[in-house]
């Protein structure tokens, strides 16, 4: 990858980059065969997308691979869930936690997986080799957003919970996620940093299977607190206490990147109302959205 080229290439630049004639580039655009965007009437080509497109064609695996279901698996994200619907991507949602998303992606049961799995040793997020994804030779991971995670509390925080250490308070009920969910892994890490054994907490009987389920458990008084994203707290009118910023990424196979559902979703994220929605939901930094953070 030659870094002398800008992040977005003009038609002349992409022709030079691919060593093609400009006329050939225009032909590829007309055929819908090359990733590009039209901004104020001008064609622009995201360089990272061009690199993926080129590598995918060099591998020649698109025609021989079995069809992948149009499914978004992994962790639930309020902004992503909304964008999938509004973009007309036709992706079905099957969000049962990051760990489940990893398994479905490997098994070919999902086209896309949303992940926010913290590696407790390095403090980094979504390390393919630590998730069992290191063997996928065509794995691509894109940044979706940075999100604020924190404590979801009843409106106005009547129990005066002041931080993570208060979760061990006697009689306080803590909502929790399934064991392989990203939020549960983060909670375990935060407790360890605070010197608190998870066994000291009084968890609710049943795990919440999504961000919204956890927020609803607090809202309905089934739990006094839980760890989740700010957007989920706002949707239920809860008090939110920020504790951590995390990376939420999308994992997929390289050939899937060019499928219409993914391209429709990514095109929608460039519309003004997407940024407006992210601002309204709260707790999102979408400045890196679409950036390729891993390309096997």
C-alpha positions as CSV (number, residue, x, y, z in Angstrom):
1,X,0.0,0.0,0.0
2,X,1.7,3.2,-1.1
3,X,1.0,6.0,1.4
4,X,1.8,8.8,-1.1
5,X,-1.8,8.4,-2.3
6,X,-4.6,10.2,-0.4
7,X,-7.4,8.4,1.4
8,X,-9.8,9.3,-1.4
9,X,-8.6,9.0,-5.0
10,X,-9.8,10.9,-8.1
11,X,-10.5,9.1,-11.3
12,X,-7.0,10.0,-12.6
13,X,-5.4,8.9,-9.4
14,X,-7.2,5.6,-9.2
15,X,-6.3,4.9,-12.8
16,X,-2.6,5.5,-12.0
17,X,-2.9,3.5,-8.8
18,X,-4.3,0.5,-10.7
19,X,-2.3,1.1,-13.8
20,X,-5.4,1.4,-16.0
21,X,-6.6,3.9,-18.5
22,X,-9.1,6.4,-17.2
23,X,-11.6,5.2,-19.8
24,X,-11.4,1.7,-18.2
25,X,-12.1,3.1,-14.8
26,X,-15.2,4.9,-16.1
27,X,-16.3,1.5,-17.6
28,X,-15.9,-0.2,-14.2
29,X,-17.9,2.6,-12.6
30,X,-20.8,2.2,-15.1
31,X,-20.8,-1.5,-14.5
32,X,-20.9,-1.0,-10.7
33,X,-17.8,-3.2,-10.5
34,X,-15.5,-0.8,-8.5
35,X,-16.2,0.9,-5.2
36,X,-16.7,4.6,-5.5
37,X,-18.8,7.6,-4.3
38,X,-20.1,10.6,-6.1
39,X,-19.6,13.8,-4.2
40,X,-21.0,17.0,-5.7
41,X,-20.9,15.4,-9.1
42,X,-17.3,14.2,-8.7
43,X,-16.2,10.6,-8.5
44,X,-14.1,9.7,-5.5
45,X,-12.6,6.2,-4.7
46,X,-11.8,5.3,-1.1
47,X,-8.2,3.9,-1.3
48,X,-8.8,1.3,1.4
49,X,-11.8,0.0,-0.5
50,X,-9.8,-0.1,-3.7
51,X,-7.1,-2.2,-2.0
52,X,-9.8,-4.7,-0.8
53,X,-11.4,-4.8,-4.2
54,X,-8.0,-5.5,-5.9
55,X,-7.0,-8.2,-3.4
56,X,-10.4,-9.8,-3.8
57,X,-10.0,-10.1,-7.5
58,X,-6.4,-11.3,-7.2
59,X,-7.6,-14.1,-5.0
60,X,-10.3,-15.1,-7.4
61,X,-12.4,-16.7,-4.6
62,X,-15.7,-14.9,-5.2
63,X,-17.1,-17.3,-7.8
64,X,-16.1,-20.5,-6.0
65,X,-17.3,-19.7,-2.5
66,X,-20.7,-20.7,-1.2
67,X,-23.3,-18.0,-0.6
68,X,-23.2,-16.4,2.8
69,X,-26.5,-15.7,4.6
70,X,-27.5,-12.0,4.7
71,X,-27.2,-12.0,8.5
72,X,-25.6,-9.5,10.9
73,X,-24.6,-11.4,14.0
74,X,-22.5,-10.5,17.1
75,X,-23.1,-7.7,19.5
76,X,-26.1,-5.4,19.4
77,X,-25.5,-1.8,18.8
78,X,-28.3,0.7,18.7
79,X,-26.8,2.9,16.0
80,X,-25.9,-0.1,13.8
81,X,-29.3,-1.7,14.3
82,X,-31.0,1.5,13.2
83,X,-28.7,2.0,10.2
84,X,-29.3,-1.6,9.0
85,X,-33.0,-0.9,8.9
86,X,-32.9,2.6,7.4
87,X,-30.3,1.8,4.7
88,X,-32.5,-1.0,3.2
89,X,-29.5,-3.3,3.5
90,X,-31.8,-6.4,3.8
91,X,-29.5,-7.8,6.5
92,X,-31.3,-9.9,9.1
93,X,-30.3,-9.2,12.7
94,X,-29.2,-12.1,14.9
95,X,-27.3,-10.3,17.7
96,X,-26.6,-12.6,20.6
97,X,-23.2,-11.3,21.7
98,X,-19.7,-10.8,20.3
99,X,-18.7,-14.4,21.0
100,X,-21.6,-15.8,19.1
101,X,-20.9,-13.5,16.2
102,X,-17.3,-14.8,16.0
103,X,-18.6,-18.4,15.8
104,X,-21.2,-17.6,13.2
105,X,-18.7,-15.7,11.0
106,X,-16.3,-18.7,11.1
107,X,-19.0,-21.2,10.3
108,X,-20.3,-19.2,7.4
109,X,-23.6,-18.5,9.1
110,X,-23.3,-14.7,9.0
111,X,-22.0,-12.1,6.5
112,X,-21.1,-9.6,9.2
113,X,-20.3,-9.7,12.9
114,X,-20.3,-6.7,15.3
115,X,-17.5,-7.1,17.9
116,X,-16.3,-5.3,21.0
117,X,-14.1,-7.8,22.7
118,X,-11.4,-6.5,25.0
119,X,-8.2,-8.4,25.4
120,X,-7.5,-8.2,29.2
121,X,-3.7,-8.7,28.7
122,X,-3.0,-6.0,26.1
123,X,-6.0,-3.7,26.7
124,X,-6.7,-3.7,23.0
125,X,-10.0,-4.5,21.2
126,X,-10.9,-7.2,18.7
127,X,-7.5,-8.9,18.2
128,X,-8.1,-11.5,15.6
129,X,-5.6,-14.0,16.9
130,X,-7.1,-13.8,20.4
131,X,-10.6,-14.3,19.1
132,X,-9.9,-17.5,17.1
133,X,-10.1,-15.5,13.8
134,X,-6.4,-15.7,13.1
135,X,-6.9,-18.6,10.6
136,X,-9.3,-16.6,8.4
137,X,-7.0,-15.6,5.4
138,X,-9.7,-13.3,4.0
139,X,-10.7,-11.6,7.2
140,X,-11.4,-7.8,7.2
141,X,-12.3,-5.7,10.2
142,X,-13.7,-2.2,9.9
143,X,-14.2,0.4,12.6
144,X,-17.8,1.2,13.2
145,X,-17.5,3.5,16.2
146,X,-16.0,4.3,19.5
147,X,-18.6,4.0,22.2
148,X,-18.9,5.1,25.8
149,X,-19.6,2.2,28.2
150,X,-20.6,2.8,31.8
151,X,-23.1,2.1,34.5
152,X,-26.8,2.2,33.7
153,X,-28.7,3.4,36.8
154,X,-32.3,4.2,37.7
155,X,-33.3,7.8,36.8
156,X,-31.6,10.3,39.1
157,X,-29.6,7.5,40.7
158,X,-31.7,7.2,43.9
159,X,-29.2,4.6,45.5
160,X,-26.4,7.1,45.0
161,X,-24.1,4.7,43.3
162,X,-20.8,6.4,42.8
163,X,-18.7,4.0,40.7
164,X,-17.8,0.4,40.0
165,X,-16.9,-0.4,43.6
166,X,-20.4,0.3,44.7
167,X,-21.7,-2.7,42.7
168,X,-20.4,-4.9,45.5
169,X,-22.7,-3.1,48.0
170,X,-24.9,-5.6,50.0
171,X,-28.4,-6.0,48.5
172,X,-27.6,-4.2,45.2
173,X,-28.8,-6.2,42.2
174,X,-26.6,-6.1,39.1
175,X,-27.9,-6.8,35.6
176,X,-25.4,-8.8,33.5
177,X,-24.8,-10.1,30.0
178,X,-24.1,-13.6,28.7
179,X,-20.5,-14.9,29.5
180,X,-19.1,-14.3,26.0
181,X,-20.7,-10.9,25.4
182,X,-18.3,-8.0,25.1
183,X,-19.9,-6.0,27.9
184,X,-19.5,-8.9,30.3
185,X,-15.8,-9.3,29.5
186,X,-15.4,-5.5,30.1
187,X,-17.3,-5.7,33.4
188,X,-14.9,-8.5,34.6
189,X,-11.9,-6.4,33.6
190,X,-13.2,-3.3,35.3
191,X,-13.9,-5.2,38.5
192,X,-10.4,-6.8,38.5
193,X,-8.9,-3.3,38.0
194,X,-10.9,-2.1,41.0
195,X,-9.7,-5.1,43.1
196,X,-13.2,-6.6,43.4
197,X,-14.0,-10.3,43.0
198,X,-17.1,-10.9,40.7
199,X,-18.4,-13.4,43.3
200,X,-19.1,-10.5,45.7
201,X,-21.7,-9.1,43.4
202,X,-25.4,-10.1,43.5
203,X,-26.3,-10.7,39.9
204,X,-29.8,-11.0,38.5
205,X,-31.0,-14.6,37.9
206,X,-31.1,-14.3,34.1
207,X,-28.6,-12.7,31.8
208,X,-29.7,-9.9,29.5
209,X,-29.1,-10.9,25.9
210,X,-28.8,-7.4,24.5
211,X,-28.0,-3.8,25.4
212,X,-31.7,-2.9,25.3
213,X,-32.6,-5.9,27.5
214,X,-30.1,-4.8,30.1
215,X,-31.3,-1.2,30.1
216,X,-34.9,-2.4,30.4
217,X,-34.1,-4.6,33.4
218,X,-32.8,-1.5,35.2
219,X,-35.7,0.7,34.0
220,X,-38.3,-1.9,35.2
221,X,-36.6,-2.3,38.6
222,X,-35.5,-5.8,38.1
223,X,-31.9,-4.6,38.7
224,X,-30.3,-1.6,40.3
225,X,-27.4,-1.2,37.9
226,X,-25.7,-2.8,34.9
227,X,-22.9,-2.1,32.5
228,X,-23.9,-0.9,29.0
229,X,-23.6,1.8,26.4
230,X,-24.8,5.3,26.8
231,X,-27.2,5.1,23.8
232,X,-29.1,2.3,25.6
233,X,-29.3,4.3,28.8
234,X,-30.7,7.3,26.9
235,X,-33.3,5.2,25.1
236,X,-34.7,4.1,28.5
237,X,-34.4,7.5,30.2
238,X,-31.7,6.1,32.7
239,X,-28.9,7.8,34.4
240,X,-25.5,7.0,32.8
241,X,-22.1,7.0,34.5
242,X,-19.3,6.9,32.0
243,X,-16.5,4.4,32.8
244,X,-14.7,3.5,29.6
245,X,-14.4,4.1,25.8
246,X,-14.3,1.0,23.6
247,X,-13.9,0.1,20.0
248,X,-16.8,-1.5,18.2
249,X,-15.7,-3.1,14.9
250,X,-17.4,-5.0,12.1
251,X,-15.8,-8.3,11.0
252,X,-16.5,-9.9,7.6
253,X,-14.9,-11.9,4.8
254,X,-13.2,-9.9,2.1
255,X,-15.6,-11.0,-0.6
256,X,-18.6,-9.9,1.5
257,X,-17.4,-6.3,1.6
258,X,-18.5,-5.9,-2.0
259,X,-21.9,-7.5,-1.6
260,X,-24.8,-5.0,-2.1
261,X,-26.1,-5.3,1.5
262,X,-22.7,-4.1,2.9
263,X,-22.3,-1.4,0.3
264,X,-25.8,-0.1,0.9
265,X,-25.1,0.1,4.7
266,X,-21.8,1.9,4.2
267,X,-23.2,4.3,1.7
268,X,-26.0,5.2,4.2
269,X,-23.4,6.1,6.8
270,X,-22.2,8.9,4.6
271,X,-25.7,10.6,4.6
272,X,-26.2,13.6,7.0
273,X,-29.0,12.0,8.9
274,X,-26.8,9.1,9.9
275,X,-24.5,11.6,11.8
276,X,-27.5,13.3,13.2
277,X,-28.8,10.0,14.6
278,X,-25.4,9.2,16.1
279,X,-25.4,12.5,17.9
280,X,-29.0,12.1,19.1
281,X,-28.3,8.6,20.5
282,X,-25.3,9.8,22.4
283,X,-22.0,8.2,23.4
284,X,-20.7,7.7,19.8
285,X,-17.5,8.9,18.1
286,X,-17.9,8.0,14.4
287,X,-14.8,9.8,13.1
288,X,-13.1,6.5,12.1
289,X,-16.2,4.8,10.7
290,X,-15.3,2.6,7.7
291,X,-11.6,2.6,8.4
292,X,-10.1,-0.8,7.8
293,X,-8.3,-1.8,11.0
294,X,-7.3,-5.3,9.9
295,X,-6.9,-6.9,6.5
296,X,-5.6,-10.4,6.5
